[in-house]
Amino acid sequence: MAESEQVDLKQLVLDNASFGPHEVQQLVDAISSDHSNYQLLRDAVGELQAKGEHSPAGKVRLGVCLYLVGRYYKAIEVLRKADGGALANFYLAKSCFAREQYQATLEGFRAAEKAGYDASACALGRAEVQRCSGDPTAALATLDNLSGAIEQTAEYLTQRAATVAAMGGNPNEVVALYERAVDADGDHPGALFGLALESDRRGSDEAALRLYKRAANRFPTNVGPLLNLGLLYEDRDQFERAAQCYQRILDVYPYQVSAALFIKDTEACHDQYYDEDAQKKHDRMSQMLNIPVTDFELSVRSRNCLQKMGIMTLGDLCRCTEQELLASKNFGETSLVEIREMLTNRGLRLGQFAQEQHPAEMFEPEPLSADEQAVLNRSISELNLSVRARKCIIHLGINTFSDLLRRTGDDLLECKNFGVTSLNEVREKLAFQGLKLRGE
């Protein structure tokens, strides 16, 4: 952006000229065209705030600008003391929404409409609040009450797509609505983000990447596109780009927990040395430990004893000590020598991984009812995990609830890019279903 345009941006904030939706859009477009101008906007807002006392109209300008730089709490405080006009109430509602103060948001949109702000824009704002507060049916009714040109706008189509998705509607309808929204406005951040999410869920990583990039270029900064874009960059080992995405979030929302954790993980991954030979050795060992003991020529007595003890693989054997084997009925020294020899020939020994032994209780201690079995057979996609957690779960070959519940927290943490944040997310989603990971 040219120097003259930068001066115009600063003047938009500091001038005493009229300030309305048109000027707000100019600020948004200026940052969207070049995110480096965000610092200029923040400095200008700081300068405006330092002027001290402001007229009611001046408070509107300051409050809206505070909203744009992500200082929602301060924006609410200022806008409540503003002139009570349409613009003040509209951005008061948007600031309250950002703080998840849903009742205050609804009141703000009603006041804005009463004061003369665009009625359709206020209705769309109410629909979004209704959906996000857990009432998509009311949101759909609000959208159904709108008619005319508004139905062809990107904002309307985006809200409808998100509402249909929240109600568990046809995924193809959701995608079609988002596509229409992007066709109506190729720069609409919500439409781009929604379509990117749908592409991501269908495994279309390249399409998702392009759409996340376009959504992330819009302003004010939306956390969702930047987080998911960062995760896609991490999957490609492009850690510097991932860190840039997380830093952009923290520039606006310095206390955003996920971004703060992810940027630390990214920096650690970027700095760590990857030992390819060690990884290959680890993979070979994992494959060997998963070999069933039935693949080896053991005596009938040894085979029967191992089966009764629930020892199915070489890994199970290496987690078992000699004393534990000898404690089994009918398992004697002859069988012990036979097992030792089989393991020694493969560079293994009894008790080698005894510290990794899991609790002895089985996952299914009692026969399951048809309803319980149906729960275990449900697709893991029904947990609606974040992109990072979902990709790691898929990488581990986990497709159903049953597959997941057979894993421990430590099992999941062994997957690349799966950290404590993702583990806690999985635990919370399972707890909501009344379920837990193995051993918890």
Secondary structure, 3 states (H helix, E strand, C coil): CCHHHHHHHHHHHHCCCCCCHHHHHHHHHHHHHCCCHHHHHHHHHHHHHCCCCCCHHHHHHHHHHHHHCCCHHHHHHHHCCCCCCHHHHHHHHHHHHHCCCHHHHHHHHHHHHHCCCCHHHHHHHHHHHHHHCCCHHHHHHHHHCCCCHHHHCHHHHHHHHHHHHHCCCCHHHHHHHHHHHHHHCCCCHHHHHHHHHHHHHCCCHHHHHHHHHHHHCCCCCCHHHHHHHHHHHHHCCCHHHHHHHHHHHHHHCCCCHHHHHHHHHHHHHHHCCCCHHHHHHHHHHHHHHCCEHHHCCCCHHHHHHHHHCCCCEHHHHHCCCHHHHHCCCCCCHHHHHHHHHHHHCCCCCCCCCHHHCCCCCCCCCCCCCHHHHHHHCCEHHHHCCCHHHHHHHHHCCCCEHHHHHCCCHHHHHCCCCCCHHHHHHHHHHHHHCCCCCCCC
